[in-house]
Amino acid sequence: MTTTRRLAQPGDLAYLVGPRGQNFTIQLKAGEQLHSMHGILSHNDLIGAAWGTEIKTHLGKRFTLLQPALDDLLRDIERSSQVVYPKDLGYILLNLGIGPGS
């Protein structure tokens, strides 16, 4: 997800790191707001801001605007089953003795 653009644009995915571990992944849309227990953040305040900027809610709480990493996106995915990552899959295959022709 990392790009060479230095400013957040409408349609971008943004990862907001807030106080006490309250983090959000949102898609930036003009005119929308994010409501949290720490206050309200306007998407308009985020659009055009540089990645890494600290933005304050209407209550004065600070959130940091970041581009989400793949790990951030995977953690936020709602799923009904467990995701098996490639490194875990390799371990499972080795322990089961699965190889070519199995």
SULRA-V234269 format. One record per helix or strand of 3 or more residues. SS is the DSSP state (H for helix, E for strand). FROM is the first residue (numbers start at 1). TO is the last residue. Records with the same first field share a line. If there is no record, write none. Layout:
SS->FROM-TO + FROM-TO
This chain:
E->13-17 + 23-27 + 33-36 + 39-42 + 54-56 + 62-66
H->19-21 + 43-46 + 70-76 + 86-96
